[in-house]
Amino acid sequence: MKKIGILFGKENTFPQAFIDRVNEKKLKDITAEAVHIDMVQQAKPTDYAVIIDRISQDVPFYRAFLKNAAISGTAVINNPFWWSADEKFFNNALAEKIGVPVPKTVILPSYERPDDTGEESFRNLAMPFGWDKIFSYVGFPAYMKPHDGGGWKSVYKVNDANQLFANHAETQQLVMMLQEEIQFTEYFRCYVLGGNRVHIMQYEPRNPHHERYVLDGPPVDKAILKKVEEYCIKLNQALGYDFNTVEFAIRDGIPYAIDFCNPAPDADIHSVGQENFDWIVENAADLAIEKAKSYQKGKMNLTWGTFIKDQFSNSPTKPETVAKAKTPIAKTAAAKPAAKVQPVAKKAAPSKTEKAEKVKTAEKAAPNAKAKPAAAKKAPAAKKKPAPKK
């Protein structure tokens, strides 16, 4: 029996609906349930072929459990290794590289110094910092938000430099990014499952959270919807997310990707509405079943994005390169006659006296390995203050 598990926290409507839908299909040798954890032993497989993760971003213990499960064969949705390494500023850079439009964006040094750092920790940072260049590039109004955050936490709309500095002082040690505001005519939030299942929802981010999904909205240009779908697939296949949402703001007919790092997106019936809820439940069930059917015991069953795959395939130490390097020389030399090379006379082995002389010479030339470097003077602790001068 292949078990599909779902790991979740406070949410109530989606997890149980997902479990019920998988089990309603009455598939042979596949069942779904809430994940149960009573012990996590290193390198020991779990009972689950597939786990959908909805909570590990908030619970480090769960993230460690999922990595251990993944390395032992469980297909975790989403890949916990990539999720741990991912952040929004990098995603913007990746989007540019693959041809998806994004707003102009920069990162800002944290307002407070990180713990256990002092002034000398920032000697590579320009002082004063290049605020004028940043403001000229991004422009106002703009949005300031954590470079690796989510859930609309610590997000500020800033209309000028003074407001930015005032809000920046509230962010403590967070590394923020400043992003150009896209004045949009339409806005969409899209579920993307399995890298190719796309559900486009009209969305109004300026409304209260429970009123953001637009029901019975005005008709939208089909060419725009097609481009949004294309960009959804392009982004998620590059990132390697099986379960994600992507947000687009439309300006002058161009979809700009605003937010596309939501690996545990909202799927509550009370906020997304019945139609969207039914789509996400059905397609999440189908995706998990597909993963269970293709599950190979003892193998790595995770999804990796094309960005990672492409980088690995171009690595000089990729498996193919290593395999070729181990090919016997005799087999490769047959294709081309080797040039005649005069044999090199073998050197006589050094005598015991010669070996002793070499050791003495080396000891004189080498620095005293036992000597310890002088201890660096410890800098006095500095009070927390803005790392960059404004």
N, C-alpha and C positions, 0 to 999 in steps of 0.2 A: 504493500500500500504506500503510495506517494502522498505525503502530507504537505499541504500548503498552509503556511501560518501567516498571521498578520500581527504585527507588533505596534501597539498604539497607546495613546495616553488619555487625554481628557475628552477627545471626540467620541460621540456616541452613535450617530446615525450611519456613517459610512462603514466602519469595521464590521458590524453585524450584518448589514445588508450585503456586503461583499462575501462574507462567510456563507450566508444563506443562498446567495446566487450560485456560487460554485457548487454547493451540495445539491441544489435543485436540479442541476444538469445530470446528476446521477451517473457520473462517468465511472467506468470500471477502474478500480485501483487508484482513484484520486479523491481525496477528501480535504476539507478546509476547516481550520479552527483558529482560535486565538492562541498566540505563542505562549507556551508555559516554560518558565526557566526556574530550575531549582538548584543547579550547579553548573558552573562553566569551567570545564577542565581543558587545559591547553591541548590543541591539536586533536581533540576528540570531536567527531562529527555530531551534529544534532539529529533529531528525528525528522527534520524538515527538508524536503527537496527544494522548496521555494519559501522565502519569507518576504513579505511586503513590509517595508519599514516606514512608519509614520511618526516616529517619536525620538529616534536616537540623536537628532540634532540638539535635543534638550537634556538628554540623559547620557553622559559619557560611558556609564557602565554598559548600556545597551549597545553603544557604538563598538566597544571592545568585544562584546559578545558576538556581534554581527561579523566583525572581521575574522574572528576565530571560526565562526560558522562557514564563512565564505572560503577561507583557505582549506577547509575540510570538505568542500564540495557544494554547500548550499548556494542556490541561485538567489542572491539578495537583491531586491529591488527597492532602492537604487544601490549601485556599487558603493559600498561603504569606504573603500580606499580612495576613490575619486572624490566622493562627497567630502571627505575629511580634508582634501587638498584644494578643493575648489573655492573660488571667491569671485565676487561680482566684477571687480576691476579687471581681473584676468579674462573673464568672460567677454568683456567689452573689447579687449585687445584681440581675442580670438575671433570675435564676430567681424571685426575689420579685416582680419586676414583671410576670412572665407567669403567676404563680399556681402555681408549683411549690414545695412546702415544702422548706426548707433549715434546717440548724441555725443558732442564733444565732452570729454571727461578727463579729469586729472585727480591724483590722490594728494592728500594733505598730511603733513606730519601731525602726530597726535598733539593735542593742546598741552597735556601733562606728560612729563617724561615717564616712560615705563619704569616699573619697580627695578631697583638695583642698577640704575643708570645715573650718570651725572653729566656735567657739561662736556667732558671729554668724549662721551659716547656719541656726541653729535658733531664732532669736528669735521666730518665730511659734508655736513649740511651748510648750504650757503647762508650767511648772516649779513645783512637782513635777507630773508627768504624772498623769492621772486613773485610776490603777490600781484604786482602790477601786470606782469606777463600772464599770470593765470587769469586775472579778471578780463584782460584784453582777449584772451583766447576763448574762454567759456562764455563770457558776457553775463548780463543780468536781465531778467530774473533767472535764478538757477536753483537746483536742488542739491542739498548736502545730505549725504547718508553714509552709513558705515560701508566700507569697501568689501566687507564680507558678511554683512548682516542680512536680515530678512524680516518678514512679518510687519513691515512698516514701522519698525522701531527706530527711534532717534533719526527720523527724517525731517528735514527743515526746508522750507521754501525761503530763499533769501533774495531780497530785492536790491541790495547794495552792499558795499564793503563793510559798512558799520554794522549792519544786521548780521552779516556773516561772522564777523569777529565776536559779536555778542553771543551768537548761537554756538560758535566753535568753543567758547569757554565752558559750555555746559557738557561737552562731550568727553571730558576727562582724558582717558588713555586710548579712546577709540581712534583708529585710523579711518578718517573720513574721505569720501571722494566728492568732488564738486562736479555737477553735471548740468550741461545746457538744458534749459527748459524747451520742450517741443510744444509749440502752440498747435494743438491738434484739432482736426475736424471730426475724426472718428477715433475710437479707441477700442481695442479688442484684448480679451484674455483668452488664451487657448490651452486646452488640455492637449498634451502630446504623450501618447503611450506607445511603447515599443519602438520609438523612433520614427513611426510612420502613420500611426492613427492620430488624426488631428480633429479636434472639435472646437470651432471658433465661436466665442461668445461675445456679444456686445457688452461693453463694460464702461462704467463712469467712475473713475478713481476719485473724483472730487466729492462724491456722495458719501454719506455714512456707510460704514462697512456692510451692513445688512441690506443696503439699497444700491449696491454698485453693479450687480448683474442686471442688465437691461432686458426686460421682457417685451416682446412685440415692438422692437425698435424699428426705425425707418429702414427702407431697403438700402443695401450697400452695393457699390460697383463690384461686379463679379471679377473684374481684373485685379482689383485690390485684394479680394478674398483669396484669389489664386496665388498672388504673390505672398500673402501672409502665410498660407499653407506651405508654400515652397520654403520660405525662411524658417518656419517651425521645424520642418524635417531636416533642413541643412544644419541648424543649430544643435538640435538634439542628437543627431547622428555624429556630429563632431565632438560633442561633450560626452556622449555615451550614456545619457539618462534614459531609463525605461519609463519613468513616471515623472512628469514635470508640467509646469505651466509657463507660458511665454506671453509677455504683454507687448503690444505694439501701439504706438501713437502714430496716426496718419497725418502728415503735413505735406501739402501740395501733391497729394496722391502717392507719396512715398511712405511705406511702413518703416518706422524706426523702432528697433528692438529696445525696449526700456528696461525690462526686468525678465530675465530668463534663467534664473537660478532658484527654482522653487521645487525641490525634490520631494517635499511633503506638502503639496498644495491643498488649499481649502477644498473640501469635498462634502461639506455639511449641507444637508437638504434645505435647512432654514436660510442659508445665505445664497447658495447657488441656484436654488429653485428645482422643481420636480424634474423638468425635462433634462437639465444639465446633470442632475443627480443620477437619473436613470442611465444616461450615457456613460458616466464614469464608472458606475457599478458594473454594468454589463461588459465594458471593454477592459476594465481591470481584471474581472473574472476570467475573460478569454485570454488575456496576456499571461496571467499566472498559470492557467492550464497549459498553455503552449510551453511555458518554461518547464513545467513539471513533466510534460511528455518528452521534452528534449533533454531532460536531466540525465547526466552521466555520473554514476557513483564514483567518488574518488577523484573526479576531474574538477578543474576550475570552471565553474558555470556562470561567471559574471559577464556583464556587458562592458566592453571597453570602447570608448569613442574613437573615431577615425583620427583625431588629433594625436592620441597616444599611440595608436597603431602605426600611423605614418612616421612618427618620430622614432619608434622602435625599428621600423623597417629600414630607416636610413642610418641606423646606428652601425658603426664599424664593428661592433661586437654582437650583431644580430646572429641568431642561430645558424642561418645559412652560411654566413661568413666563417663562423667557427668550424662548421662541418667541412667546408671546402679546405680550410687550413689543415685539417687533420687527414686529408686525402694523401695516400702514399705518393711520394715524389715520382716513383717509377711509373705510375699510371699516367701522370700528367706530362711527363717528359716525352712520352712516346709520340705525341702529336708533332713535335718539332725536334729535329736532330740537335743534340747538344754540341756546342763548340768544344774542340779539343783543348783540354786544360792540362798544363804540365803539373805532375804531382808535386805537392809540397813536402819537403823533407820534415819528418817528425822531429820535434825538439826532444832532447834527452831530458829525463826527469831530473829536477834539481836535487842536489845532495843534501844531507842533513845539515852540513855547515852552511850552505847557501840559504836554506830555509831559516836557520837561526839568525843570519845576518839580515834577512828581509824583515823578520819580526822586530829586531832591534831598531831598524830604520823607521818602520811604521810607528813604533811607540814614541820615538822622538818627534816625528812630524805631527802626530795626532794630538788634539787638545786633551787635557786631563778629564776623562769621562766622569771621574768622581766629583769634580769640582761643581758646586751648585751656583747658579747665577744669583747675583745680588737680588734680594727681595725688592720688588717695586714698592715704592711708598704708596700707602693707601690714601686716596684722595678723600678729603672730608665730605661727609654726606651733604648733599645739596637739597634744599627745599624744592618741592615740585613747583615748576613754573613753565610757561609755554616754551617748548623746544624752539620753534621758529619765532623770531621777532617780527612783529607786524608793523 
